[in-house]
Amino acid sequence: MLSPEQQAAKERGISLYKQEKNAERELRIAAEAGDAEAQFYLAQQLRQLELNKALDSKESVKWFVASANQGNLLSLYQLSHNVKLCVVASVCPKGEKSWDEWHQEFKKTLMEKFASNDLQQLGELNDWVAESDVVGEWFHLQDELRYAKNHRIEDTREWLVNSANQGSFNSLLRLALDDGDKLCAIVEDCPKGDKTQREWKLEFEKIAREKIASGDMEAAYLLYVGNSDFNMLITSAEGGYPFAQYQLAESYSAGDGFFWWFGQRRKEINKWYKRAAENGYPRAMIAYAASIYEDNGDLSISRYWLEKSAKVGDSNGIGLLAREYASNPNYYGFPFDMVKAYGLTLFLAGLNK
């Protein structure tokens, strides 16, 4: 944190820089105190002097790096777009990153900013690049911003590998299902911390079985997802995992599993929809209500579970209940009531904002 004197020097320096005056002395005070924004503006000031041949040193890179290492987007942008750096990491001087490494860091930071809804620096970067004299630079940035906005940091392999190595079971599953770095798999020379898909899958299955042995039924469901073992779906459902119970009912409804007669299949479908509904899974509540209707069953049961899904805040349940009240006749025998239908529709609109 800057002292009042250092903060004042920083503000004076940035003001002088924007007036195209020499601000090196003021900016250096705050930069040497560790302020990332001041480090960026000092680097910019020094770079301009270097480009104008007023300075021979490459001190600007030092300050860009110091600022970028604190996550400053403007410095990351300069290092990954405009500053001349070594291109191939293997030939860079010891301790220095290549242009490509900085570019990957820049893209990752953009995704992190969007993921955390931290839009201030994104706006500053956009405005700053818009003032650039380089033809097409701002348009290129728009492409990078669109990419970062539409791709989650959680989807990058680097993030998944790091997360899996810290014990994230869901990340392990995604790596077990992803063919990932094909070159790594072929030559069996993976980046540090990474593994081939087969190795990730073996580790995932080992940990999953350990979790199942200790009673973790979500792990049984994820093992079903990971290796398509239908018995694991049954194990998870019988162990009380609501989503597995719903999925088992859906699978039976789609024709999976063997039954001697159709009535037995329908009985199992309703059984698992009901169990998942009783365990609080809203989609199962809606599905169970519909299944009772399809079997010409007791419609009071259908009404109960549709209302229950709406009460727990499920948007599909609210929409279907509004439709029931607004229709005459309707599927489940609800009384015609436009006031309730309108109220539910307004509530649903508020949820979707």
C-alpha positions as CSV (number, residue, x, y, z in Angstrom):
1,M,0.0,0.0,0.0
2,L,1.4,3.4,-1.0
3,S,2.0,6.1,1.6
4,P,0.2,9.4,1.1
5,E,3.4,10.9,-0.5
6,Q,3.9,7.9,-2.8
7,Q,0.2,8.1,-3.8
8,A,0.5,11.8,-4.6
9,A,3.6,11.1,-6.7
10,K,1.8,8.4,-8.6
11,E,-1.2,10.6,-9.4
12,R,1.1,13.5,-10.5
13,G,3.1,11.1,-12.6
14,I,0.1,9.6,-14.4
15,S,-1.3,13.1,-15.0
16,L,2.0,14.3,-16.5
17,Y,2.2,11.2,-18.6
18,K,-1.2,11.8,-20.1
19,Q,-0.2,15.3,-20.9
20,E,2.8,13.8,-22.8
21,K,5.3,15.3,-20.3
22,N,8.2,13.6,-18.7
23,A,6.8,11.8,-15.6
24,E,9.7,9.4,-14.9
25,R,10.7,10.9,-11.6
26,E,7.2,10.9,-10.1
27,L,6.3,7.5,-11.5
28,R,9.5,5.8,-10.3
29,I,8.6,6.7,-6.7
30,A,5.4,4.7,-6.7
31,A,6.8,2.0,-9.1
32,E,9.7,1.2,-6.7
33,A,7.1,1.0,-3.9
34,G,5.5,-1.9,-5.8
35,D,2.4,-0.2,-7.4
36,A,1.5,-2.1,-10.6
37,E,-0.3,0.8,-12.3
38,A,2.7,3.1,-11.7
39,Q,5.0,0.4,-12.9
40,F,3.1,0.2,-16.2
41,Y,3.1,3.9,-16.8
42,L,6.8,4.1,-15.9
43,A,7.5,1.3,-18.4
44,Q,5.5,3.1,-21.0
45,Q,7.5,6.3,-20.4
46,L,10.8,4.5,-20.6
47,R,9.7,2.6,-23.7
48,Q,8.9,5.8,-25.5
49,L,12.3,7.2,-24.7
50,E,13.9,4.0,-25.9
51,L,12.0,4.0,-29.1
52,N,13.0,7.7,-29.6
53,K,16.6,6.6,-29.0
54,A,16.8,8.9,-26.0
55,L,17.6,5.8,-23.9
56,D,19.6,2.7,-24.8
57,S,18.6,0.5,-21.9
58,K,15.8,-2.0,-21.8
59,E,14.7,-1.0,-18.4
60,S,11.1,-0.6,-19.6
61,V,10.8,-4.4,-19.9
62,K,11.8,-4.8,-16.3
63,W,8.9,-2.6,-15.2
64,F,6.4,-4.2,-17.6
65,V,7.3,-7.6,-16.1
66,A,7.0,-6.3,-12.6
67,S,3.6,-4.9,-13.3
68,A,2.4,-7.9,-15.3
69,N,3.4,-10.3,-12.5
70,Q,0.8,-8.5,-10.4
71,G,-1.9,-9.1,-13.0
72,N,-1.9,-5.7,-14.7
73,L,-3.7,-6.2,-18.0
74,L,-2.1,-3.2,-19.8
75,S,1.4,-4.5,-19.0
76,L,0.4,-8.1,-20.0
77,Y,-1.0,-6.7,-23.3
78,Q,2.3,-4.8,-24.1
79,L,4.4,-7.9,-23.3
80,S,2.3,-10.1,-25.4
81,H,1.7,-7.8,-28.3
82,N,4.2,-4.9,-28.7
83,V,7.4,-5.5,-26.7
84,K,10.2,-7.3,-28.5
85,L,11.0,-10.5,-26.5
86,C,12.6,-13.8,-27.2
87,V,10.2,-16.0,-29.2
88,V,11.1,-19.6,-28.2
89,A,11.1,-20.3,-24.4
90,S,14.1,-22.7,-24.7
91,V,16.4,-20.0,-26.0
92,C,15.2,-17.2,-23.7
93,P,17.8,-15.9,-21.1
94,K,17.4,-17.7,-17.8
95,G,14.4,-16.4,-15.8
96,E,12.8,-14.7,-18.8
97,K,9.4,-15.7,-20.4
98,S,9.0,-15.9,-24.1
99,W,6.5,-13.8,-26.1
100,D,4.2,-16.9,-26.4
101,E,4.3,-17.5,-22.6
102,W,3.2,-13.9,-22.0
103,H,0.5,-14.2,-24.6
104,Q,-0.9,-17.3,-22.9
105,E,-0.8,-15.4,-19.5
106,F,-2.6,-12.5,-21.1
107,K,-5.4,-14.7,-22.5
108,K,-5.7,-16.5,-19.2
109,T,-6.0,-13.2,-17.3
110,L,-8.7,-12.0,-19.7
111,M,-10.8,-15.1,-19.0
112,E,-10.2,-14.7,-15.2
113,K,-11.4,-11.1,-15.4
114,F,-14.6,-12.1,-17.2
115,A,-15.2,-15.1,-14.9
116,S,-15.0,-12.8,-11.8
117,N,-16.9,-10.0,-13.5
118,D,-14.0,-7.7,-12.9
119,L,-14.7,-5.3,-15.8
120,Q,-12.8,-2.2,-14.7
121,Q,-9.4,-3.2,-16.1
122,L,-11.1,-4.6,-19.2
123,G,-12.6,-1.3,-19.9
124,E,-9.3,0.6,-19.3
125,L,-7.5,-1.8,-21.7
126,N,-10.2,-1.3,-24.4
127,D,-10.1,2.5,-24.1
128,W,-6.3,2.5,-24.1
129,V,-5.9,0.3,-27.2
130,A,-8.6,2.4,-28.9
131,E,-6.2,5.4,-28.8
132,S,-3.5,3.4,-30.5
133,D,-2.1,4.6,-33.8
134,V,-1.5,1.0,-35.0
135,V,-4.0,0.1,-37.7
136,G,-6.3,-2.8,-36.7
137,E,-5.0,-3.1,-33.2
138,W,-8.3,-2.3,-31.5
139,F,-10.2,-4.6,-33.8
140,H,-7.8,-7.5,-33.0
141,L,-8.4,-6.8,-29.3
142,Q,-12.1,-7.1,-29.8
143,D,-11.6,-10.6,-31.2
144,E,-9.5,-11.5,-28.1
145,L,-12.1,-10.1,-25.7
146,R,-14.9,-12.0,-27.4
147,Y,-12.9,-15.2,-27.2
148,A,-12.1,-14.7,-23.5
149,K,-15.8,-13.8,-22.7
150,N,-17.0,-17.0,-24.4
151,H,-14.4,-19.4,-22.9
152,R,-14.2,-20.1,-19.2
153,I,-10.8,-20.3,-17.4
154,E,-12.2,-23.5,-16.0
155,D,-12.1,-25.0,-19.5
156,T,-8.3,-24.5,-20.0
157,R,-6.2,-27.7,-19.6
158,E,-3.7,-25.9,-17.4
159,W,-6.4,-25.0,-14.9
160,L,-7.8,-28.5,-14.9
161,V,-4.4,-30.1,-14.4
162,N,-3.6,-27.8,-11.5
163,S,-7.1,-28.4,-10.0
164,A,-6.8,-32.2,-10.4
165,N,-3.3,-32.2,-8.8
166,Q,-4.8,-30.4,-5.8
167,G,-7.4,-33.1,-5.4
168,S,-10.5,-31.9,-7.4
169,F,-12.5,-35.1,-8.2
170,N,-14.5,-33.3,-10.9
171,S,-11.4,-32.0,-12.6
172,L,-10.0,-35.6,-12.6
173,L,-13.2,-36.8,-14.3
174,R,-12.9,-34.1,-17.0
175,L,-9.2,-35.1,-17.7
176,A,-10.2,-38.8,-17.8
177,L,-12.8,-38.1,-20.5
178,D,-10.6,-35.6,-22.4
179,D,-8.1,-36.8,-25.0
180,G,-6.3,-33.5,-24.2
181,D,-2.7,-33.2,-25.3
182,K,-2.4,-35.8,-28.0
183,L,1.3,-35.2,-28.5
184,C,1.8,-35.8,-24.8
185,A,0.0,-39.1,-25.1
186,I,1.8,-40.3,-28.2
187,V,5.4,-39.5,-27.1
188,E,4.6,-40.0,-23.4
189,D,6.4,-36.7,-22.6
190,C,3.8,-34.6,-20.9
191,P,4.2,-31.1,-19.4
192,K,5.1,-31.1,-15.7
193,G,2.1,-32.2,-13.7
194,D,0.1,-33.4,-16.7
195,K,-0.5,-37.0,-17.7
196,T,-1.9,-39.1,-20.5
197,Q,-5.7,-39.6,-20.7
198,R,-5.2,-43.2,-19.7
199,E,-3.2,-42.3,-16.6
200,W,-5.8,-39.7,-15.6
201,K,-8.5,-42.3,-16.0
202,L,-6.8,-44.9,-13.9
203,E,-6.2,-42.3,-11.1
204,F,-9.9,-41.1,-11.4
205,E,-11.2,-44.7,-11.1
206,K,-8.9,-45.5,-8.2
207,I,-10.1,-42.5,-6.2
208,A,-13.7,-43.0,-7.2
209,R,-13.7,-46.6,-5.8
210,E,-12.1,-45.3,-2.6
211,K,-14.9,-42.8,-2.2
212,I,-17.6,-45.3,-3.0
213,A,-16.2,-47.7,-0.3
214,S,-16.6,-44.9,2.2
215,G,-20.2,-44.3,1.1
216,D,-19.9,-41.5,-1.4
217,M,-22.7,-42.2,-3.8
218,E,-22.0,-39.1,-6.0
219,A,-18.6,-40.8,-6.8
220,A,-20.5,-43.9,-7.9
221,Y,-22.5,-41.7,-10.3
222,L,-19.4,-40.0,-11.6
223,L,-17.7,-43.4,-12.1
224,Y,-20.8,-44.3,-14.3
225,V,-20.2,-41.1,-16.3
226,G,-16.5,-41.8,-16.5
227,N,-16.6,-45.4,-17.8
228,S,-20.3,-46.0,-18.7
229,D,-20.8,-48.7,-16.1
230,F,-24.6,-48.9,-15.8
231,N,-24.2,-50.9,-12.5
232,M,-22.6,-47.8,-11.0
233,L,-25.6,-45.8,-11.9
234,I,-27.8,-48.3,-10.1
235,T,-25.4,-48.4,-7.1
236,S,-25.6,-44.6,-6.8
237,A,-29.4,-44.5,-7.1
238,E,-29.8,-47.3,-4.5
239,G,-27.4,-45.4,-2.3
240,G,-29.7,-42.4,-2.3
241,Y,-28.0,-39.9,-4.7
242,P,-31.0,-37.9,-6.1
243,F,-29.5,-37.1,-9.5
244,A,-28.6,-40.7,-10.1
245,Q,-32.1,-41.7,-9.1
246,Y,-33.5,-39.3,-11.7
247,Q,-31.0,-40.4,-14.3
248,L,-31.9,-44.1,-13.7
249,A,-35.6,-43.4,-14.2
250,E,-34.7,-41.5,-17.4
251,S,-32.5,-44.4,-18.6
252,Y,-35.3,-46.9,-18.0
253,S,-37.7,-44.6,-19.8
254,A,-35.3,-44.5,-22.8
255,G,-35.3,-48.3,-23.0
256,D,-32.1,-49.2,-21.0
257,G,-32.1,-52.2,-18.7
258,F,-33.9,-55.5,-19.1
259,F,-37.4,-56.2,-17.9
260,W,-39.7,-59.2,-18.6
261,W,-42.8,-57.1,-19.1
262,F,-43.6,-53.5,-19.8
263,G,-45.5,-52.9,-16.6
264,Q,-42.4,-53.8,-14.6
265,R,-40.4,-51.1,-16.5
266,R,-43.1,-48.5,-15.8
267,K,-43.1,-49.5,-12.1
268,E,-39.3,-48.9,-11.9
269,I,-39.5,-45.6,-13.8
270,N,-42.1,-44.2,-11.3
271,K,-40.3,-45.7,-8.3
272,W,-37.0,-43.8,-9.2
273,Y,-38.7,-40.6,-10.2
274,K,-40.6,-40.6,-6.9
275,R,-37.4,-41.3,-4.8
276,A,-35.5,-38.5,-6.6
277,A,-38.5,-36.2,-6.0
278,E,-38.7,-37.1,-2.4
279,N,-35.0,-36.3,-2.1
280,G,-35.6,-32.8,-3.4
281,Y,-34.6,-32.9,-7.0
282,P,-37.0,-30.5,-8.9
283,R,-36.7,-32.1,-12.4
284,A,-37.8,-35.4,-10.9
285,M,-40.8,-33.8,-9.2
286,I,-42.0,-32.5,-12.7
287,A,-41.2,-35.9,-14.4
288,Y,-43.0,-37.8,-11.7
289,A,-46.1,-35.6,-12.0
290,A,-46.0,-36.2,-15.8
291,S,-45.5,-40.0,-15.4
292,I,-48.5,-40.3,-13.1
293,Y,-50.6,-38.5,-15.7
294,E,-49.3,-40.7,-18.5
295,D,-50.3,-43.8,-16.5
296,N,-53.8,-42.4,-15.8
297,G,-53.0,-42.3,-12.1
298,D,-54.1,-40.1,-9.2
299,L,-53.9,-36.5,-10.5
300,S,-53.8,-35.2,-7.0
301,I,-50.3,-36.7,-6.8
302,S,-49.4,-34.9,-10.0
303,R,-50.7,-31.6,-8.7
304,Y,-48.8,-32.0,-5.4
305,W,-45.4,-32.6,-7.1
306,L,-45.8,-29.8,-9.7
307,E,-46.7,-27.4,-7.0
308,K,-43.8,-28.7,-4.9
309,S,-41.3,-28.0,-7.8
310,A,-42.6,-24.5,-8.1
311,K,-42.3,-23.9,-4.4
312,V,-38.6,-24.8,-4.4
313,G,-38.1,-22.2,-7.1
314,D,-37.6,-24.3,-10.2
315,S,-38.3,-22.1,-13.2
316,N,-39.7,-25.0,-15.3
317,G,-42.1,-25.9,-12.5
318,I,-43.2,-22.3,-12.1
319,G,-43.8,-22.0,-15.9
320,L,-45.8,-25.3,-16.1
321,L,-47.9,-24.4,-13.0
322,A,-48.7,-21.0,-14.6
323,R,-49.8,-22.8,-17.8
324,E,-52.0,-25.1,-15.8
325,Y,-53.8,-22.2,-14.0
326,A,-54.2,-20.4,-17.4
327,S,-55.6,-23.3,-19.3
328,N,-59.2,-24.7,-19.1
329,P,-59.2,-27.6,-19.4
330,N,-55.6,-28.5,-18.3
331,Y,-53.6,-31.7,-17.8
332,Y,-53.6,-32.1,-14.0
333,G,-57.0,-30.7,-13.0
334,F,-56.0,-27.4,-11.5
335,P,-58.8,-24.8,-11.2
336,F,-58.8,-22.1,-13.8
337,D,-57.2,-19.0,-12.2
338,M,-55.8,-16.2,-14.3
339,V,-54.8,-14.2,-11.2
340,K,-52.5,-17.0,-10.0
341,A,-51.3,-17.6,-13.6
342,Y,-50.4,-14.0,-14.0
343,G,-48.7,-13.8,-10.6
344,L,-46.6,-16.9,-11.4
345,T,-45.6,-15.5,-14.8
346,L,-44.5,-12.2,-13.3
347,F,-42.5,-14.1,-10.6
348,L,-40.9,-16.2,-13.4
349,A,-40.0,-13.1,-15.4
350,G,-38.2,-11.7,-12.3
351,L,-36.2,-14.9,-11.9
352,N,-35.0,-14.8,-15.5
353,K,-33.7,-11.2,-15.3
